[in-house]
């Protein structure tokens, strides 16, 4: 590169990321092909609008890129273009969720989503997010005793508040979601069902996590987590007389965004092609096997795992353990000093603050991409245990 300052920083980040054990549940390592597409000339082109209906001339090639990304997205999740549409222009997960609400929920309407401290996302209606300012959140959480979703409770809340849309899908909930039950609850109050499978896209594509498509009206996923692609999002909508797909296209452009990032869309197409291979199915299976091993090993070493385990790529560890352990911030900091990267995270019914919560969130997609298996997870659990206990003994 001619820009030596930025070149140096890119190299530094590359070296940092290679040196550490990366357990951020929402991160991954993309292929060279994805990087190449991201760094391509496609970044130069303005293509406001949608394929074959653009506002600028010169889009004969970009139309093919976007058509290909859409076709691959539908094929990966075994969706017929007659029944499902997909929008590939959302820049990332948060704007994708906002676009869905903009399309389907009147301003001031109700979004029923999981509370942040129970594993939901800011864009599920939290008050600090635009989604909590333009719409009103009806929060739900997990059961205090089991720390898993109690569908009867969710049903009661829905009947009481009559939300316009119910969001199923989370950033820090480790268990399987019963999408059928969510459908029944949504039907009981006439609400749309949005499944935010941002964390789960690669697991659903790999066939190792239940598919939400038989039940949802809209399914959103980011591409950069378990799907191992560039930062981006896909919004799938059921095609029927409600015209959800048309409303969502309009919400993305011209509602919220301008020119799509065609280099990003090309990289999405590359990642979707990779996710359709048999090797990806093996990868997805290994992500979960690794998470289960990490969870069991940490539990065996005396750490409390929220909900007692995991069915997915992530686990929540209660490091604080009612004052007998270590706070989430201290745990994250000391692990980083030892080249293990996790994020501090609230646990359900947390009495501590989000800046220093009671737990950490740990995920296996990134290290599984690097070829780690169950035996490596055992060693990682032992390392985490030694580091945290040493820090705890210093604080006594
Ligand atoms: N920041 C993402 C995560 O880590 O889950 C969600 O937006």
Boltz pocket constraint, residues with backbone or C-beta under 6 A from the ligand:
constraints:
  - pocket:
      binder: B
      contacts: [[A, 25], [A, 26], [A, 93], [A, 121], [A, 171]]
      max_distance: 6.0
